[in-house]
Amino acid sequence: MKNVSQIIQEAEAAQTFVNSQTLQEIQKSVQLGFARIDAVEKLSKSATRIVKEAVDRLLSKGSLWTEPTSKRQIAACMGGCEIILRYITYALLAGDPAVLDECCLNGLRGTYVALGISTDFVIQAVNLMKAVAIESINVDDLSTEVAGYFDHVVISLREREELQPL
């Protein structure tokens, strides 16, 4: 969707007024912006609960840890998941996953491996966070988009695993 500046520049270039259809498009964009802000606020306020619930669900159904799970590993996984969720909120505000790629996903897999945390475990935790987060925001228009950002993280972790085995 175009931003307001682009619409004004196009109208100026065509030497026309902005028409009703374009104004309705702007209004929808503004409404979506408010919905994004509300969803980010809900996710931000619930971040610790979302991460904890996702990891608890994962641990309760049996984990993929190859060695006994240490409290340090669980804490590191939860800390990393909270960072992932924070960057997903940034992507949601921007309406663009680029911030995930630029600031979060590079080196993420290597960090987990260095801490002895299975990439599969992290992927499962991210998928469970997705479910909890979508339940938390309860906004149909944004649920698919939010799910897409979580899926983007999972795909990135899988691709990096294939490209850079450790």
N, C-alpha and C positions, 0 to 999 in steps of 0.2 A: 504494500500500500504506500502511496506517495505521502510525503510529509507536506505540511502546509506551505513551506517555502517553495517547494517544487511546483505546487499547484499555482501559486501566485506568479512564479516565473513563467509558467506555461501560458497563463492568462495574459500576462504582460506581453509576451512574445507574439501572441495572437491578437493582441490589442482588443481583448474582450473582457466582459465581466465574468466572474465565476458563476457558473450556472447552478441550479437547484440540485441536480444530480451530484455534482462535485461537492456541494455543501453537505449533502446527506452522507457522502463518503467520508468527509472530514468528521462529521458528527459521530459516525460509527467508529472511526479511528479513535476519537477522544473517549468514547464509551469503553472501547476495548482497553485503552490506556488506564482508565480508572479500574477496570476489572483486573488488569495486570497488577496494579498497585495493591489492591485488596488481597489478591492471591499471594503476592510476595510478602505482605504483612502477615498473613496467616502462616505461611511457611516459616518465616523468620521467627515468629513467636513460638512456633511448635518445633523448631529445628532439633533441639535436644531430644524431645519426646519421639520425633519421627525416627531419628537415628537409633535411639535406644530400643524402640519397639521393633524396628527392622532387624537389628542384630539379635535381640532376644528371640524373635521368631525363628531366625536362622539357627541359633544355638539350640533352641528347643526341639527342632526337627532333625538334629544331627548335622554336624558341620563337616566340611571338607578338609579340616586341619589334618595334616599328615603326621603331626606330632601332638603331644598334649598341648591344649590351649593354655597359654599363660595370660594372666591379667594384663600384662604389658601389651601382648599382641591384640587382645580385645580392645584395650584402650586406644592403641594405635589405629586399629581398624575404625573404631568409632570416630576418632579425630579426623581421619581421612574422609570418612563418609560425611561428616559435618562440613568439611571444606568443599566436597563435591556438591552438597546441597546448597551451600552458599553461592557457588558459581552458577548453579542452575537457577537460582533466584535472579542473579545478574542477567543471565541469558533470557529469562522470562521478561524482565523489565525491558530489555533491548529488543526482544522479539527476534533474537539472532544467536545461534550457538557459537559464534566466533570467539566469544570471551572464554568459553570452555576450552577450546583448542589452544588459544593463545596463553592463557594463564593457569590452567588447571591440569589438563591432560598430559602435557609433555612431562615425562619423568614420573608420572603417577605410578605406573606399573612397577618401575624400577624401585621406587620407594617402598612399595609393599613387599616386593621380593626381598629387598635388603632387610626388612623387618621380620622376615620369615612368615609372611602372610600369603596364603594361596590366592592367586588371581581369581580362581574360580569362586573362592569364598567371597571376595570383594564383589564380583559380578552378581552373585546371589544376593548379597547385602544391598547392592544398588537396586536390583529388581524389587526387593521387598520394600526398600525406601520409596520406590516409585508408587507402589500400591498404597502405602501409608500416606504419602504426600497427596496423592489424588483424593483419597478419602478426606484429608484435612482441608483442602481448598474447596472441594465440592462445587466447582464451577465448570459446567459442561463445555462451554466455549473454549476453555483453556486446558481442560484435562488432556486432550489429545496432544496439544503442544507441549505441556509439561512432561507427559509420557515420552514424547519424542526426544526431549533433552536427556532424560535418564537413559533412553535407548542409545543415544549418541555416545554417552559415556561407556556403556557396555560394549558397543561396537568398537570404540576406540581401544578399550582394554584388550579386547580379543585380537584386533589387528596388530597392536603393538606386541602382543604375545607371539603371534605368528612371525612378525618381522624381526623381532629382537629377542630370541630365546635366551634365557639366562641359566 
